[in-house]
Amino acid sequence: MKNKITILLCDDDKYFRMAVKEVLAEHGLVYEAESEVEAEELLNKQHFDLALIDMDIDGPKSGINLLKETKFKNIHSIILSSQKDDAIIEEAYNSGCDHFLAKSQYRTYLEPYIHSFKRSHFTQDFAKFFKEKYITQDPELIEKITDLSKVNLKNKTVFITGETGVGKTLIGELLHHQNYAKDKPFIHLNCAEISENLIESELFGHEKGSFTGANSKKIGKLELANGGTLFLDEIGTMPMPMQQKLLKALDQNTFYPVGSDQPVHSQFTLITATCEDLFDKIAKEQFRKDLFFRVSGLNLDIKPLRERHDDIPLLIKHFLQSSHRRVILKEEAIAKLKTYDWPGNIRELRKKIELLTTNGNGIILAKDINFNFPGAEVQSNLTSNQKDFIKEKGLREFIKMIEEESIKMTLKQNRGKISKSIKELKISSSAFYRIYENINLNL
């Protein structure tokens, strides 16, 4: 979590303070006091958000006075004590204690409680987030995201569903920052953008020389995410053999890089996202049921833009203010934009506003709005056979076929000269060899 708090730690045991301070370090600035007098001096000099108090700091029940002082100053207080007497515990709560935690359990339960406190303490940040970053006024969506943000997600799993362009990655980043300090990694991988041959290396890494083109050691995304968050976007496109390997790695928190016999341990919060219907893919045996249950811990479904048209004017205003060029969108133009269903959601709306501000008139009317987007032009360039191929075998197989045919054609034109072909194709040598290894050449 990015927000820092100021903490007062009151305990007469130096070594216990050192241990607790280690837990508190990433959450804020910690001031230590080993006596009631030192604590009161600090309370008079410094503002504190949170106080952790030993009930018996200067003797039996001596922490009661500090509790009363923190309550008077409206400081959230936690008692850390070995006391088990019900009467003393009751007196602590009556004196202003917000939480009473057994000292022996602090390593397990203190940090989750502080996470919860910080989330409630900084609730105003959510209002800012929904006004400046993830623009929405939809109460149901705001409630869902806010509730999920209040959960301690460290080393847990989150599953986000929603159509392409609704902002799943942005929500993933929010959840990460609500749970981890700035220096903790947020590792993003779009599974749909990685070829089937390379995805294992991307996830687990590889050793130098483990396959053709592996000219140096590569650290995989799972290892890079250790201590932070791994965000796997479009997990529904992951090949079945890779799903099994990922499931094993998640269950054991251990995996082997390609070409290595040394295990790597990594623990992280896993956030997965998809725009696909995984239930349908499971029924068609295209996605593993056991992996689905492994990743679908805490679920969030993001409504498409067509179901929250009131957000469209807010988004338009935000995109216009972000533009280098100032233009005027008349109400009639905004009304026309609201009638469209936006199949590409927020991403499509942003691109449309960018086109209008770049190429349109300074004052934009309804007649200036049309919905012949570049995406439609790309689709119209496909032949009927190509469209049928995509419908039958999927986009990934179509792209694979295009890659292979392009390399065959270019090599044939260049009489098998690889360097010249790579230059003409405008791809890296590793990308060339990745495709080249899987095709049969008759030059």
Disulfide bonds with the S-S distance in Angstrom:
none
